[in-house]
Amino acid sequence: GAPQFMYWNTVGGPYETQVVSLKEYKQEIVEDWMSVSFWHPESTKALLPVTIPEPVEQLGHDTDGIRWQSVEQKVTEEQWESHSQRMRREFASCGITPFEVQPYQDATGRSQVNLVPRGHVPGPTEWTKVA
């Protein structure tokens, strides 16, 4: 599942990964994460077997469960938010903390994006712009 994949790409495997937090499409309170990874075949981790900690395995099982419930439209936004908060806590305990994506328009009216650590409100000189 997704938690195991995220763990392997950010902590356990031979990857360099950037993770960002976004709002789920058409849902203001539900969070979604996206990641981009680069494989490092020369890493010593590339020779190791895939091992996922039990708490991450359990999170994967629970995530599959809520996903199946959502297919049947039996999950409220509040339940998704509660699940998202739990996932953030579990991932943070493993060292996985995404940047938040904060869109804005620059002086010319073009859309830009700030990537900031969770909960941090950047000043204009701190923005990391992604075209």
MARTOR-829796 format. One record per residue (C-alpha): chain; residue number from 1; x, y, z. Coordinates in Angstrom, 1 decimal. Layout:
BEGIN
(kevo 'A' NUM (X Y Z))
...
***
This chain:
BEGIN
(kevo 'A' 1 (0.0 0.0 0.0))
(kevo 'A' 2 (0.8 3.7 0.0))
(kevo 'A' 3 (2.3 3.9 3.5))
(kevo 'A' 4 (4.8 1.1 2.7))
(kevo 'A' 5 (5.7 2.7 -0.6))
(kevo 'A' 6 (6.2 6.1 1.1))
(kevo 'A' 7 (8.4 4.5 3.8))
(kevo 'A' 8 (10.6 2.6 1.4))
(kevo 'A' 9 (11.1 5.7 -0.9))
(kevo 'A' 10 (11.8 8.1 1.9))
(kevo 'A' 11 (13.5 6.1 4.7))
(kevo 'A' 12 (14.3 2.5 3.9))
(kevo 'A' 13 (15.3 2.3 0.3))
(kevo 'A' 14 (18.0 3.7 -2.0))
(kevo 'A' 15 (16.1 6.8 -2.9))
(kevo 'A' 16 (16.3 10.6 -2.6))
(kevo 'A' 17 (12.7 11.7 -2.3))
(kevo 'A' 18 (10.9 15.0 -2.0))
(kevo 'A' 19 (7.4 14.8 -0.5))
(kevo 'A' 20 (4.8 17.6 -0.6))
(kevo 'A' 21 (1.4 18.0 1.1))
(kevo 'A' 22 (-1.6 19.1 -1.0))
(kevo 'A' 23 (-5.3 19.4 -0.5))
(kevo 'A' 24 (-7.3 16.6 -2.0))
(kevo 'A' 25 (-9.2 17.6 -5.1))
(kevo 'A' 26 (-12.5 19.3 -4.3))
(kevo 'A' 27 (-12.0 18.6 -0.5))
(kevo 'A' 28 (-10.7 21.5 1.6))
(kevo 'A' 29 (-9.9 19.5 4.8))
(kevo 'A' 30 (-8.6 16.3 3.3))
(kevo 'A' 31 (-4.8 16.1 2.7))
(kevo 'A' 32 (-3.0 14.2 0.0))
(kevo 'A' 33 (0.7 13.7 -0.5))
(kevo 'A' 34 (2.8 13.5 -3.7))
(kevo 'A' 35 (6.4 12.4 -4.0))
(kevo 'A' 36 (9.1 12.5 -6.5))
(kevo 'A' 37 (12.0 10.0 -6.0))
(kevo 'A' 38 (15.4 9.4 -7.6))
(kevo 'A' 39 (16.8 5.9 -7.4))
(kevo 'A' 40 (20.4 5.6 -6.3))
(kevo 'A' 41 (21.6 2.2 -7.4))
(kevo 'A' 42 (25.1 2.7 -6.0))
(kevo 'A' 43 (23.6 3.1 -2.4))
(kevo 'A' 44 (24.3 0.3 0.0))
(kevo 'A' 45 (20.6 0.3 0.7))
(kevo 'A' 46 (20.1 -0.9 -2.9))
(kevo 'A' 47 (21.6 -4.3 -1.9))
(kevo 'A' 48 (19.3 -4.7 1.2))
(kevo 'A' 49 (16.0 -6.6 1.3))
(kevo 'A' 50 (12.8 -4.5 1.7))
(kevo 'A' 51 (11.9 -4.3 5.3))
(kevo 'A' 52 (9.0 -2.3 6.6))
(kevo 'A' 53 (8.4 -1.6 10.3))
(kevo 'A' 54 (5.2 -3.2 11.8))
(kevo 'A' 55 (3.6 0.2 12.6))
(kevo 'A' 56 (3.9 1.2 8.9))
(kevo 'A' 57 (2.5 -2.2 7.8))
(kevo 'A' 58 (-0.5 -1.6 10.2))
(kevo 'A' 59 (-1.0 1.9 8.8))
(kevo 'A' 60 (-1.1 0.4 5.3))
(kevo 'A' 61 (-3.7 -2.1 6.4))
(kevo 'A' 62 (-5.8 0.6 8.0))
(kevo 'A' 63 (-5.4 2.9 5.0))
(kevo 'A' 64 (-6.6 0.1 2.7))
(kevo 'A' 65 (-9.7 -0.3 5.0))
(kevo 'A' 66 (-10.7 3.4 4.9))
(kevo 'A' 67 (-10.1 3.5 1.2))
(kevo 'A' 68 (-12.5 0.6 0.6))
(kevo 'A' 69 (-15.1 2.3 2.9))
(kevo 'A' 70 (-14.8 5.5 0.8))
(kevo 'A' 71 (-15.5 3.6 -2.4))
(kevo 'A' 72 (-18.9 2.8 -0.9))
(kevo 'A' 73 (-19.2 6.4 0.3))
(kevo 'A' 74 (-19.2 5.4 3.9))
(kevo 'A' 75 (-16.4 7.8 5.0))
(kevo 'A' 76 (-17.1 11.4 6.0))
(kevo 'A' 77 (-14.5 14.2 5.5))
(kevo 'A' 78 (-14.0 14.3 9.2))
(kevo 'A' 79 (-13.1 10.6 9.3))
(kevo 'A' 80 (-10.6 11.2 6.4))
(kevo 'A' 81 (-9.2 14.2 8.3))
(kevo 'A' 82 (-8.8 12.0 11.5))
(kevo 'A' 83 (-7.1 9.3 9.4))
(kevo 'A' 84 (-4.8 11.9 7.8))
(kevo 'A' 85 (-3.7 13.3 11.1))
(kevo 'A' 86 (-2.9 9.8 12.3))
(kevo 'A' 87 (-0.9 9.2 9.1))
(kevo 'A' 88 (1.0 12.4 9.6))
(kevo 'A' 89 (1.9 11.4 13.2))
(kevo 'A' 90 (3.0 7.9 12.2))
(kevo 'A' 91 (5.1 9.2 9.3))
(kevo 'A' 92 (6.7 11.9 11.4))
(kevo 'A' 93 (7.7 9.3 14.0))
(kevo 'A' 94 (9.6 7.6 11.1))
(kevo 'A' 95 (11.2 10.9 9.9))
(kevo 'A' 96 (8.8 11.5 7.0))
(kevo 'A' 97 (7.6 15.1 7.1))
(kevo 'A' 98 (6.4 16.7 3.8))
(kevo 'A' 99 (6.6 20.3 2.7))
(kevo 'A' 100 (3.3 22.1 2.3))
(kevo 'A' 101 (2.4 23.5 -1.1))
(kevo 'A' 102 (1.2 27.1 -0.9))
(kevo 'A' 103 (0.2 28.6 -4.2))
(kevo 'A' 104 (0.3 32.3 -4.9))
(kevo 'A' 105 (0.4 34.8 -7.8))
(kevo 'A' 106 (3.5 36.7 -8.4))
(kevo 'A' 107 (3.7 40.4 -9.4))
(kevo 'A' 108 (3.0 39.6 -13.0))
(kevo 'A' 109 (0.0 37.5 -12.2))
(kevo 'A' 110 (1.7 34.2 -12.9))
(kevo 'A' 111 (0.9 31.2 -10.6))
(kevo 'A' 112 (3.8 30.2 -8.4))
(kevo 'A' 113 (4.2 27.7 -5.5))
(kevo 'A' 114 (5.9 28.0 -2.1))
(kevo 'A' 115 (7.2 24.8 -0.5))
(kevo 'A' 116 (7.4 25.4 3.3))
(kevo 'A' 117 (7.8 23.2 6.3))
(kevo 'A' 118 (4.5 22.2 7.9))
(kevo 'A' 119 (3.1 25.0 10.1))
(kevo 'A' 120 (5.7 27.5 9.0))
(kevo 'A' 121 (4.5 30.8 7.6))
(kevo 'A' 122 (7.3 32.1 5.3))
(kevo 'A' 123 (8.2 35.7 4.8))
(kevo 'A' 124 (8.7 36.8 1.1))
(kevo 'A' 125 (12.5 36.3 1.3))
(kevo 'A' 126 (12.0 32.6 2.4))
(kevo 'A' 127 (9.9 31.4 -0.6))
(kevo 'A' 128 (11.2 28.6 -2.7))
(kevo 'A' 129 (9.6 29.1 -6.1))
(kevo 'A' 130 (8.8 26.2 -8.3))
(kevo 'A' 131 (7.8 27.2 -11.9))
***
